[in-house]
Amino acid sequence: MTRSNHGIEQFWNDRSKRFKHTGWADGTIYSFDQPARLLAIEHIINQVMSSHNTALDFGTGSGDFAALLSNTFDSVIACDISNKVIEIARQCHSAKENIEFICTGDERNLSIEPHTLDLILSITVLGHILEDHDLKETLRQFHQIIRPSGRLIAMEYTPLHEMTASSYQRFRTYDEWKIAFEESGFEFERCFGFYHPSEVPCPSYRSYRGHPLLKILSKAPHFIKNQRWMRRFCRRRAERILATADDIWWEASELDVLRIMVLRPANADEQT
């Protein structure tokens, strides 16, 4: 999702063809992690949003979050840089008539009028914008199209120390995110920590992984973990555990390596 994408579009096209989504490559992790993220975002949106007219799902992937937003928002715009995953999203959520799926890696191509969005949602997408100037340009564009009363909700990795970037992902610290958001006209409203399957494996996730079959498959190759029968088994097990889980997200602390950040335009009270 960046102007100088350095082959990122092809990377996500290839990944989408292989896994049918853009989440964890390990299907046993994805089967728990994706519904856990959806639960957390649904809960947070219900807490912080008062207006539900139009939302943007920036980097929609296979469209699960756009579908979630469509349950409460009148209109949802869902964009992604990968034409392959947009095709998957359209197929998976064809019944959702209030979602417009658009293939683009540049939010300037969306033709959204200034100050019209109630919500911009970005789930581990902004970290794939490698250059700081591209990130700030994207955030400034967000500031232009969001309502003064709107919210930007971004889930991103926030390692405690600097990490080496890959060819498709940049790991910014929480302080670096704060600077980027604040210099682009946003201020923090709330911040939540979120579990991580290896860095912060909460008790619910440990319980999920504790099944003997999942223990056996822990070192199996991805093509086995992504077999249809295996995904079905994992989804059902995850659903049972997540139905009563209360340890997946929490009020953020200084040690969190994955955060859900809720932001609003700075001086929003003066603009409304």
Backbone hydrogen bonds, N-H to C=O, Kabsch-Sander energy under -0.5 kcal/mol:
donor,donor_aa,acceptor,acceptor_aa,energy
5,N,3,R,-0.9
8,I,5,N,-1.8
11,F,7,G,-2.0
12,W,8,I,-2.5
13,N,9,E,-2.1
14,D,10,Q,-2.7
15,R,11,F,-2.3
16,S,12,W,-2.5
17,K,13,N,-2.2
18,R,14,D,-1.6
19,F,15,R,-2.8
20,K,16,S,-2.4
27,G,25,A,-0.7
29,I,26,D,-0.8
30,Y,26,D,-2.6
31,S,27,G,-1.9
32,F,29,I,-1.2
33,D,29,I,-3.1
34,Q,30,Y,-2.3
36,A,32,F,-1.7
37,R,33,D,-2.5
38,L,34,Q,-2.3
39,L,35,P,-2.3
40,A,36,A,-2.2
41,I,37,R,-2.7
42,E,38,L,-2.4
43,H,39,L,-2.3
44,I,40,A,-2.5
45,I,41,I,-2.8
46,N,42,E,-2.1
47,Q,43,H,-1.1
48,V,44,I,-2.3
49,M,45,I,-2.4
55,A,75,S,-2.1
56,L,119,L,-2.4
57,D,77,I,-3.1
58,F,56,L,-0.8
58,F,121,L,-2.8
59,G,57,D,-0.7
59,G,79,C,-1.7
60,T,57,D,-0.6
60,T,79,C,-2.8
63,G,60,T,-1.8
67,A,63,G,-2.3
68,L,64,D,-1.9
69,L,65,F,-2.6
70,S,66,A,-2.2
71,N,67,A,-0.6
71,N,68,L,-1.2
72,T,69,L,-1.6
73,F,69,L,-2.7
74,D,52,H,-1.8
75,S,53,N,-2.3
76,V,98,N,-2.6
77,I,55,A,-2.8
78,A,76,V,-0.5
78,A,100,E,-2.9
79,C,57,D,-2.0
80,D,102,I,-1.6
83,N,81,I,-0.6
86,I,82,S,-1.7
87,E,83,N,-1.7
88,I,84,K,-1.7
89,A,85,V,-2.6
90,R,86,I,-2.6
91,Q,87,E,-2.0
92,C,88,I,-2.7
93,H,89,A,-2.1
94,S,91,Q,-0.8
96,K,93,H,-1.6
97,E,95,A,-1.2
99,I,96,K,-1.2
100,E,76,V,-2.8
101,F,99,I,-0.6
102,I,78,A,-2.9
104,T,80,D,-1.7
104,T,102,I,-0.8
109,N,106,D,-2.2
110,L,107,E,-1.4
111,S,108,R,-0.6
115,H,144,Q,-1.9
116,T,113,E,-0.7
116,T,145,I,-1.9
117,L,145,I,-2.5
118,D,54,T,-2.5
119,L,54,T,-1.2
120,I,151,R,-2.2
121,L,56,L,-3.2
122,S,153,I,-2.5
124,T,122,S,-0.8
124,T,155,M,-2.8
128,H,125,V,-2.2
129,I,126,L,-1.7
130,L,128,H,-0.9
135,L,131,E,-2.2
136,K,132,D,-2.6
137,E,133,H,-1.7
138,T,134,D,-2.2
139,L,135,L,-2.6
140,R,136,K,-2.4
141,Q,137,E,-1.9
142,F,138,T,-2.2
143,H,139,L,-2.2
144,Q,140,R,-1.3
145,I,141,Q,-1.5
146,I,142,F,-1.6
147,R,117,L,-3.0
150,G,147,R,-1.8
151,R,118,D,-2.1
152,L,263,L,-2.6
153,I,120,I,-2.7
153,I,151,R,-0.5
154,A,152,L,-0.5
154,A,261,M,-2.4
155,M,122,S,-2.3
156,E,154,A,-0.5
156,E,259,R,-2.3
158,T,257,V,-2.6
163,M,171,F,-0.8
166,S,169,Q,-2.3
170,R,127,G,-3.3
172,R,170,R,-0.9
174,Y,159,P,-0.5
177,W,173,T,-2.2
178,K,174,Y,-2.6
179,I,175,D,-2.1
180,A,176,E,-2.2
181,F,177,W,-2.8
182,E,178,K,-2.7
183,E,179,I,-2.6
184,S,180,A,-0.6
184,S,181,F,-0.7
185,G,182,E,-1.3
186,F,181,F,-2.4
187,E,264,R,-2.6
189,E,262,V,-3.1
190,R,262,V,-1.4
192,F,260,I,-2.5
193,G,250,W,-2.7
194,F,258,L,-2.1
195,Y,248,I,-2.5
196,H,200,V,-2.2
200,V,196,H,-1.0
202,C,200,V,-1.2
206,R,202,C,-2.4
207,S,203,P,-2.5
208,Y,204,S,-2.1
209,R,205,Y,-2.6
210,G,206,R,-0.9
211,H,208,Y,-1.0
215,K,211,H,-2.1
216,I,212,P,-2.2
217,L,213,L,-1.9
218,S,215,K,-0.9
219,K,216,I,-0.6
220,A,217,L,-1.8
224,I,221,P,-1.1
225,K,221,P,-1.6
226,N,222,H,-1.5
227,Q,224,I,-1.6
231,R,227,Q,-2.6
232,R,228,R,-2.2
233,F,229,W,-2.1
234,C,230,M,-2.6
235,R,231,R,-2.7
236,R,232,R,-2.1
237,R,233,F,-2.2
238,A,234,C,-2.9
239,E,235,R,-2.6
240,R,236,R,-1.8
241,I,237,R,-1.8
242,L,238,A,-3.1
243,A,239,E,-1.3
244,T,241,I,-1.2
245,A,241,I,-0.5
250,W,193,G,-1.8
252,A,191,C,-2.4
256,D,253,S,-1.1
259,R,156,E,-2.6
260,I,192,F,-2.7
261,M,154,A,-3.3
261,M,259,R,-0.6
262,V,190,R,-2.6
262,V,260,I,-0.5
263,L,152,L,-3.0
263,L,261,M,-0.6
264,R,187,E,-2.2
266,A,185,G,-3.0
268,A,265,P,-1.2
270,E,267,N,-0.7
271,Q,267,N,-1.0
271,Q,268,A,-0.6
272,T,268,A,-1.3
